[in-house]
Amino acid sequence: MFTFEGGKIMISDDFRNDDSNVKRLDTTREYSLEEFFQYAGEERYELHDGYPVLMSPASAEHEGTVANLIAELVTSLRGGPCSVYGSNLAVVIPKNKIAKSSKPKSYCPDITVLCDRSKIKDGKCYGAPDLVAEVLSASNSGFDFITKLEVYQALSVREYWIVDCSNFLLHKYVWDDNLYKFPVSYSLYDQVKSTIFESIEFPLNRLFEHIDKL
């Protein structure tokens, strides 16, 4: 495929013409779940109602908050049966879970906590994680607060956190009797407590230590 000639890297015609090396996802057309995973490869896409959505690069504030929250969760859950995953884990939503749409969905939450590892198949999560956390970006706040909240509720995700690193808030939704109740909101110097995991408790300000405003 590659040769080195005259100080230059040469790419063979066979490699150029090999369809398997060409990204085929088109955000204007619908895909089945199988097609989506076949063509997405290692690129960071989500699938919403059959349409791929390319995930934009995140800000330093966003990524630092995600990293700090992962550290808190890993420390709190260490030694137990649950695993913490970052944003490259695809959570596949079964069609029959969403009443309004039978079209395929697959999301990549910023953080996923999963205690039943049998739900991991082919490197993806099929079924409800125990806890999902999304850190807001300027471009996706409505999607996280409305669309994803509705989907995670229908999927029976037991606890859903939305972290707002612009306003230093965390909103916790707890699944009970097939619904998310009104959220519990934590501000900067509050002690965050999980409802479903007794071991998860930490001061919210630790998530934002990397942000200059503090």
C-alpha positions as CSV (number, residue, x, y, z in Angstrom):
1,M,0.0,0.0,0.0
2,F,2.8,2.4,0.9
3,T,6.3,2.7,-0.5
4,F,9.1,5.1,0.0
5,E,10.7,6.5,-3.2
6,G,12.9,9.5,-3.7
7,G,12.2,10.8,-0.2
8,K,8.4,10.7,-0.7
9,I,5.7,8.3,0.6
10,M,3.9,6.8,-2.4
11,I,0.4,5.4,-2.1
12,S,-0.5,2.5,-4.4
13,D,-3.5,2.8,-6.8
14,D,-5.0,-0.4,-5.2
15,F,-5.1,1.4,-1.8
16,R,-6.7,4.6,-3.3
17,N,-9.4,2.5,-5.0
18,D,-10.2,0.3,-2.0
19,D,-13.7,1.3,-0.9
20,S,-13.0,0.0,2.6
21,N,-10.6,3.0,3.2
22,V,-13.1,5.6,2.2
23,K,-15.5,7.2,4.7
24,R,-18.9,6.8,3.3
25,L,-21.2,8.3,6.0
26,D,-23.5,11.0,4.5
27,T,-25.3,13.1,7.2
28,T,-28.1,13.8,4.7
29,R,-29.3,10.2,4.3
30,E,-30.7,7.5,6.6
31,Y,-28.7,4.4,7.6
32,S,-29.6,1.1,9.3
33,L,-27.7,0.4,12.5
34,E,-25.6,-2.1,10.7
35,E,-24.6,0.3,7.9
36,F,-23.9,3.0,10.4
37,F,-21.4,0.9,12.4
38,Q,-19.8,-0.4,9.2
39,Y,-19.0,3.0,7.8
40,A,-18.5,5.1,10.9
41,G,-15.3,3.2,11.8
42,E,-13.3,5.0,14.5
43,E,-14.9,8.4,13.6
44,R,-17.0,10.0,16.4
45,Y,-20.6,9.9,15.2
46,E,-23.9,9.4,16.9
47,L,-27.0,8.1,15.1
48,H,-30.3,9.9,15.6
49,D,-33.4,8.5,13.9
50,G,-31.2,6.9,11.3
51,Y,-29.1,10.0,10.5
52,P,-25.5,10.2,11.4
53,V,-24.4,13.2,13.5
54,L,-20.7,14.1,13.5
55,M,-19.5,15.0,17.0
56,S,-17.7,18.3,17.0
57,P,-14.4,18.8,18.9
58,A,-15.0,19.8,22.5
59,S,-13.6,22.8,24.4
60,A,-10.8,22.4,27.0
61,E,-13.4,23.3,29.7
62,H,-15.7,20.5,28.5
63,E,-12.9,17.9,28.3
64,G,-11.4,18.8,31.6
65,T,-14.8,18.5,33.3
66,V,-15.3,15.1,31.7
67,A,-11.9,13.9,32.8
68,N,-12.4,15.1,36.4
69,L,-15.8,13.5,36.6
70,I,-14.4,10.2,35.3
71,A,-11.7,10.4,38.0
72,E,-14.4,10.9,40.7
73,L,-16.5,8.0,39.5
74,V,-13.6,5.6,39.0
75,T,-12.4,6.3,42.5
76,S,-15.8,5.9,44.0
77,L,-16.6,2.7,42.2
78,R,-13.2,1.0,42.4
79,G,-13.3,-2.6,43.6
80,G,-17.0,-3.1,42.7
81,P,-18.7,-4.7,39.7
82,C,-19.3,-1.5,37.8
83,S,-17.1,0.0,35.0
84,V,-16.8,3.6,33.9
85,Y,-16.5,4.4,30.2
86,G,-15.6,7.6,28.2
87,S,-17.2,9.1,25.2
88,N,-16.2,6.4,22.6
89,L,-18.6,3.8,24.0
90,A,-21.6,3.6,21.7
91,V,-24.9,3.0,23.6
92,V,-27.4,1.3,21.2
93,I,-31.1,2.2,21.8
94,P,-33.5,-0.6,20.8
95,K,-36.2,0.5,18.4
96,N,-39.0,-0.8,20.5
97,K,-37.9,1.4,23.5
98,I,-38.8,4.7,21.8
99,A,-42.5,5.1,21.3
100,K,-42.2,8.1,18.9
101,S,-39.8,6.5,16.5
102,S,-38.9,3.1,15.2
103,K,-35.7,4.5,13.5
104,P,-32.3,3.4,14.9
105,K,-30.4,5.5,17.5
106,S,-26.9,5.1,18.9
107,Y,-25.5,7.7,21.3
108,C,-22.0,8.2,22.7
109,P,-22.5,9.7,26.2
110,D,-19.6,11.7,27.6
111,I,-19.6,9.2,30.5
112,T,-21.3,5.8,31.0
113,V,-21.4,3.7,34.1
114,L,-22.3,0.0,33.5
115,C,-22.6,-2.7,36.1
116,D,-23.8,-5.6,33.8
117,R,-20.9,-6.2,31.5
118,S,-22.9,-8.8,29.6
119,K,-24.5,-5.8,27.8
120,I,-21.2,-5.1,26.0
121,K,-21.3,-6.8,22.6
122,D,-18.8,-6.1,19.8
123,G,-17.4,-3.2,21.9
124,K,-20.8,-1.5,22.2
125,C,-23.4,-1.3,24.9
126,Y,-26.8,-2.9,24.1
127,G,-29.3,-2.0,26.8
128,A,-29.5,0.5,29.6
129,P,-26.4,1.7,31.4
130,D,-26.9,2.3,35.1
131,L,-25.7,6.0,35.0
132,V,-25.1,8.3,32.1
133,A,-23.5,11.8,32.3
134,E,-23.5,14.4,29.6
135,V,-21.4,17.6,29.9
136,L,-23.1,20.5,28.1
137,S,-21.6,22.2,25.1
138,A,-23.0,25.4,23.6
139,S,-24.2,23.6,20.5
140,N,-26.0,20.6,22.3
141,S,-27.7,21.9,25.5
142,G,-31.2,21.5,24.0
143,F,-30.4,18.0,22.7
144,D,-29.1,16.8,26.1
145,F,-31.9,18.4,28.1
146,I,-34.8,17.3,25.8
147,T,-34.0,14.7,23.3
148,K,-31.5,12.6,25.1
149,L,-33.3,12.9,28.4
150,E,-36.4,11.5,26.7
151,V,-34.4,8.6,25.2
152,Y,-32.5,7.7,28.3
153,Q,-35.8,7.8,30.2
154,A,-37.4,5.4,27.7
155,L,-34.3,3.2,27.9
156,S,-34.6,3.0,31.7
157,V,-31.2,4.5,32.5
158,R,-31.4,4.7,36.3
159,E,-29.6,8.0,36.8
160,Y,-28.9,10.7,34.3
161,W,-26.6,13.6,35.1
162,I,-26.3,16.8,33.0
163,V,-23.2,18.9,33.9
164,D,-23.1,22.6,33.1
165,C,-19.5,23.8,33.3
166,S,-20.4,27.3,32.2
167,N,-22.7,27.9,35.2
168,F,-21.0,25.3,37.5
169,L,-24.1,23.2,38.0
170,L,-25.0,19.5,38.0
171,H,-28.6,18.3,37.4
172,K,-29.4,14.8,38.5
173,Y,-32.4,12.9,37.1
174,V,-33.4,9.7,38.8
175,W,-35.6,7.0,37.0
176,D,-38.5,6.0,39.1
177,D,-41.8,4.3,38.1
178,N,-40.8,4.6,34.4
179,L,-40.2,8.3,34.6
180,Y,-37.5,10.8,35.5
181,K,-38.7,12.9,38.4
182,F,-37.9,16.6,38.7
183,P,-34.1,16.9,38.9
184,V,-32.0,17.6,41.9
185,S,-29.6,20.4,41.1
186,Y,-26.2,21.0,42.7
187,S,-24.4,24.3,42.7
188,L,-20.6,24.9,43.0
189,Y,-20.0,24.2,46.7
190,D,-22.7,21.5,47.1
191,Q,-21.8,17.9,47.8
192,V,-23.0,15.7,44.9
193,K,-24.5,12.4,45.9
194,S,-25.7,9.6,43.6
195,T,-29.1,8.1,44.4
196,I,-28.3,4.6,43.1
197,F,-24.6,4.4,44.2
198,E,-24.0,5.0,47.9
199,S,-20.2,5.2,47.3
200,I,-20.5,8.2,44.9
201,E,-20.2,11.5,46.8
202,F,-17.9,14.4,46.1
203,P,-17.9,18.3,46.2
204,L,-19.0,19.6,42.8
205,N,-16.3,22.3,42.7
206,R,-13.7,19.5,42.1
207,L,-15.1,19.0,38.6
208,F,-14.3,22.6,37.7
209,E,-10.8,23.1,39.2
210,H,-9.3,23.4,35.7
211,I,-11.5,26.4,34.7
212,D,-9.8,29.8,35.2
213,K,-12.9,31.5,36.5
214,L,-12.7,29.8,39.8
